[in-house]
Every structure is written in structure tokens, then in C-alpha cells.
Amino acid sequence: MKINLRFFVSWIFAAVLMYVLFYTWHGIFLNDFKKISFPLSWLLFFTSIAYITISFITYSVFESKPLKNVYNFFVRGILSGALVGFIIFIVSTVVTISISRQLTPEHLAFDCVWQIAEQTIGGMSMALVKVFVSDHQHEEA
């Protein structure tokens, strides 16, 4: 994995896009922010760190050896985002299962689909930005 302009721009762009999707979904559509029992600023701060980390992990999966065999950058972005989204769904479900009393199979399925969709959009955007950002500093003459 090369640390260059392409890396930083695609990493941060995907993180911001996924954060906007998170905020739109949980803050506007589901109105989950009214249910938290701590300051909203804490949630926004911690989720921003989470999405920077999620985006970095997605970029790392995108650049991993197994996915390097997928030559279509768009498909590789979809696969890396979907994989990371599914893993995040599994981890978040395991962490919250003991504190959530109202988890239904429908809720879990919908949450899984949303998590995969959110990270897949992030992976696709990361792949597109990575392809279209040129880094002239690292080009050889």
C-alpha cells in the first residue's frame, strides 16, 4: 500500500461520505440521536474516529493481495466495502446483543443490509476517487 495523495484523498473522501450516510440514516431518518443518554457531541466525535478507521480498513482490504486479483477497480471497491460492512455488522451485533432487548430477525436483516450498503458505497467512492486522482509526485519520467 503506497502512502500518497491518492491514498489520502480516497481514504478521507470515503470516510466523509460514509459519515454523512451514517448521520443521514441515524440522525434524520431513524431519529436515533434522541435516544442516546450522553452528549451528542461525544457520539459525533467517536463516530468520526470510527469512520476514519472504517475507511482505512476498507482501503487496506481494497489494496490487499487477494483483491489485487480483481482487476476491475469498481468491483474491487464493491467487494472491499461489502466485506467490511458485513464484518462491522457482525461485530456491532455481538457487542450490542446483550443490551438490546428488541432485536428481531427483521431488524437484524435490515441492519445487515444497511451496514453492507453504507460501506459498499464508501468502497465504491474510494475506488473511483483513487482512480481519478493523479499523483504526479510519484510518477517516473
C-alpha positions as CSV (number, residue, x, y, z in Angstrom):
1,M,0.0,0.0,0.0
2,K,1.5,3.3,-1.1
3,I,1.0,6.3,1.1
4,N,0.5,9.1,-1.4
5,L,-2.0,11.7,-2.5
6,R,-4.3,9.0,-3.9
7,F,-4.4,7.2,-0.6
8,F,-5.2,10.3,1.5
9,V,-7.8,11.7,-0.8
10,S,-9.7,8.5,-1.4
11,W,-9.4,7.4,2.3
12,I,-10.7,10.8,3.6
13,F,-13.4,11.1,0.9
14,A,-14.8,7.7,1.7
15,A,-14.7,8.4,5.4
16,V,-16.6,11.6,5.0
17,L,-19.2,10.1,2.6
18,M,-19.8,7.1,5.0
19,Y,-20.1,9.6,7.9
20,V,-22.7,11.6,6.0
21,L,-24.6,8.4,5.2
22,F,-24.5,7.4,8.9
23,Y,-25.7,10.9,10.1
24,T,-28.5,11.0,7.5
25,W,-29.7,7.5,8.3
26,H,-29.4,7.5,12.1
27,G,-29.9,11.2,12.7
28,I,-32.6,12.2,10.2
29,F,-34.5,9.0,9.1
30,L,-34.4,6.9,12.2
31,N,-34.0,9.8,14.7
32,D,-31.7,7.6,16.9
33,F,-29.9,10.6,18.3
34,K,-32.8,11.4,20.6
35,K,-32.4,8.0,22.2
36,I,-28.8,8.4,23.4
37,S,-28.1,9.1,27.1
38,F,-24.9,11.1,26.6
39,P,-24.0,14.3,24.8
40,L,-24.5,14.3,21.1
41,S,-21.0,15.8,20.6
42,W,-19.5,12.6,22.1
43,L,-21.4,10.5,19.6
44,L,-20.4,12.6,16.7
45,F,-16.7,12.7,17.8
46,F,-16.4,9.0,18.4
47,T,-18.3,8.1,15.1
48,S,-16.0,10.4,13.2
49,I,-13.0,8.4,14.5
50,A,-14.8,5.2,13.8
51,Y,-15.5,6.2,10.1
52,I,-11.9,7.3,9.6
53,T,-10.9,3.8,10.9
54,I,-13.5,2.0,8.8
55,S,-12.4,3.9,5.7
56,F,-8.7,3.0,6.4
57,I,-9.7,-0.7,6.9
58,T,-11.7,-0.6,3.6
59,Y,-8.7,0.9,1.8
60,S,-6.4,-1.8,3.2
61,V,-8.8,-4.5,2.1
62,F,-9.1,-2.9,-1.3
63,E,-5.2,-3.0,-1.6
64,S,-4.9,-6.5,-0.2
65,K,-3.2,-9.3,-2.1
66,P,-6.4,-11.4,-2.6
67,L,-8.3,-8.4,-4.0
68,K,-5.5,-7.4,-6.3
69,N,-6.6,-10.3,-8.5
70,V,-9.8,-8.4,-9.2
71,Y,-8.7,-6.1,-12.0
72,N,-11.8,-4.1,-12.2
73,F,-11.3,-1.3,-9.6
74,F,-15.1,-0.7,-9.3
75,V,-15.8,-4.4,-8.5
76,R,-12.9,-4.4,-6.1
77,G,-14.3,-1.3,-4.3
78,I,-17.7,-3.0,-4.0
79,L,-16.2,-6.2,-2.7
80,S,-14.0,-4.5,-0.1
81,G,-16.9,-2.3,1.1
82,A,-19.3,-5.2,1.3
83,L,-16.8,-7.4,3.2
84,V,-16.0,-4.6,5.7
85,G,-19.7,-3.8,6.1
86,F,-20.6,-7.4,6.9
87,I,-17.8,-7.6,9.4
88,I,-18.9,-4.4,11.1
89,F,-22.4,-5.7,11.2
90,I,-21.3,-8.9,12.9
91,V,-19.1,-7.1,15.5
92,S,-21.7,-4.5,16.3
93,T,-24.4,-7.2,16.7
94,V,-22.2,-9.2,19.0
95,V,-21.4,-6.1,21.1
96,T,-25.0,-4.8,21.4
97,I,-26.9,-8.1,21.6
98,S,-26.7,-8.2,25.4
99,I,-28.0,-4.6,25.8
100,S,-30.7,-4.7,23.1
101,R,-33.9,-6.5,24.1
102,Q,-35.9,-5.8,21.0
103,L,-33.8,-7.3,18.2
104,T,-36.0,-9.2,15.8
105,P,-34.8,-11.2,12.8
106,E,-36.2,-8.4,10.5
107,H,-34.3,-5.8,12.4
108,L,-31.1,-7.8,12.1
109,A,-31.6,-8.4,8.4
110,F,-32.3,-4.7,7.7
111,D,-29.4,-3.6,9.8
112,C,-27.1,-6.0,7.9
113,V,-28.3,-4.8,4.6
114,W,-27.9,-1.1,5.6
115,Q,-24.3,-1.7,7.0
116,I,-23.2,-3.5,3.9
117,A,-24.8,-0.9,1.6
118,E,-23.2,2.0,3.6
119,Q,-19.7,0.5,3.4
120,T,-20.2,-0.6,-0.2
121,I,-21.0,3.0,-1.2
122,G,-17.9,4.0,0.7
123,G,-15.8,1.4,-1.0
124,M,-17.1,2.3,-4.5
125,S,-16.4,6.0,-3.9
126,M,-13.0,5.2,-2.6
127,A,-12.2,3.2,-5.7
128,L,-13.5,5.9,-8.0
129,V,-11.5,8.7,-6.3
130,K,-8.4,6.6,-6.2
131,V,-8.6,6.1,-9.9
132,F,-9.3,9.7,-10.8
133,V,-6.8,11.4,-8.5
134,S,-3.4,11.6,-10.1
135,D,-0.2,11.8,-8.0
136,H,2.4,13.4,-10.2
137,Q,5.0,13.4,-7.4
138,H,5.4,9.6,-7.6
139,E,5.4,9.3,-11.4
140,E,8.6,8.4,-13.1
141,A,9.8,10.4,-16.1
